[in-house]
Amino acid sequence: MNSKRLVRDFVTLCTIDTQYEANIAYRKLWRTPRIVLFLTLLWLFTAGCSEQPTPYRPPTIVAQASRLVQASTTPTAPTQLVETPIPISTQTCINNLGYLEDLSLPDGTVVKPGERLDKRWLVENSGTCNWDEYYRLKFRSGADLSAPLEQALYPARSGSDATIRILFTAPTEPGTYESTWQAYDPQGQPFGDPLFLQVVVSSNP
């Protein structure tokens, strides 16, 4: 029995599909007279028919894409200061001042240079508003005669009379001097009759 035939029989034994074919191949191999050849074939048979070990395959490392977290770029709206409008009271009453008479220093009174003058007017609050501390009496025209240019209007309720008083100082130069004054409401609006002072400064009264 040549070596080519033995190899063919061994391959046939390893690739048999049925039990019958395996018996036929086994008998052919058994007839080999040499024990060494038999043991060699038996070892080849065992090694050839055994399952080949599965080669080691290192695990595949799957790189996961990291998710970048971007900081919010939404701009913060700046804080805006909202000005609260100051409420303006709507006046529902009417301001008026009526001149009644001069209580002192009637027009044309002759005075000495530098004399202290105490002028008083009797007036009426002929409007529907009550005069409070926010009502003013202001210089309007002529000579101020050293009096404050703005002062408080005498408080008076609607429909009542009031006495308005201003302290003046006569000029040192002789002549005729006039001073005009006007009432103003809390909103700075003039109202009513103007008030006049007229004096004649003379060194020989």
Stockholm file with secondary structure:
# STOCKHOLM 1.0

chainA/1-205         MNSKRLVRDFVTLCTIDTQYEANIAYRKLWRTPRIVLFLTLLWLFTAGCSEQPTPYRPPTIVAQASRLVQASTTPTAPTQLVETPIPISTQTCINNLGYLEDLSLPDGTVVKPGERLDKRWLVENSGTCNWDEYYRLKFRSGADLSAPLEQALYPARSGSDATIRILFTAPTEPGTYESTWQAYDPQGQPFGDPLFLQVVVSSNP
#=GR chainA/1-205 SS CCHHHHHHHHHHHHTCCSHHHHHHHHHHHHTCCCHHHHHHHHHHHHHHHSCCCCCCCCCCCCCCCCCCCCCCCCCCCCCCCCCCCCCCCCCCSCCCCEEEEESSSCTTEEECTTCEEEEEEEEECCSSSCBCTTCEEEEEEECCTTCCSEEECCCBCTTCEEEEEEEEECCSSCEEEEEEEEEECTTSCEEEEEEEEEEEECSCC
#=GC SS_cons         CCHHHHHHHHHHHHTCCSHHHHHHHHHHHHTCCCHHHHHHHHHHHHHHHSCCCCCCCCCCCCCCCCCCCCCCCCCCCCCCCCCCCCCCCCCCSCCCCEEEEESSSCTTEEECTTCEEEEEEEEECCSSSCBCTTCEEEEEEECCTTCCSEEECCCBCTTCEEEEEEEEECCSSCEEEEEEEEEECTTSCEEEEEEEEEEEECSCC
//
